[in-house]
Amino acid sequence: MPDELLTIENTARRLGVPAIDVRWLLQCKKLPVLKTESGQWRISAKALQEYMAGGGQNPGAPKGGVE
């Protein structure tokens, strides 16, 4: 069975954080990301589960945005 691919918004809901925090995680390479042919970012549900199991439930991203 193929791995489910999540949008940034879906990932944010699962982590309980704003979408900007997920973008920060992706840009800092703390969470792996795949790019679709149309250029949209998708996060593997399996990778997210592994990230959360490793204690990464609180990303600690700056709330003012990504620089």
VENTABEL-V244090 format. One line per field, one symbol per residue. ss: DSSP state (@ for helix, = for strand, . for the rest). phi: phi as a letter, one per 20 degrees, with the letter a starting at -180 (. if undefined). A space follows every 50 residues. Layout:
ss = ???
phi = ???
This chain:
ss = ....==.@@@@@@@@...@@@@@@@@@......==.....====@@@@@@ @@@..............
phi = .fffddffffffffemcfgfffgfgffemebfcddffeneecdfffffff fffenefdfmfffepee
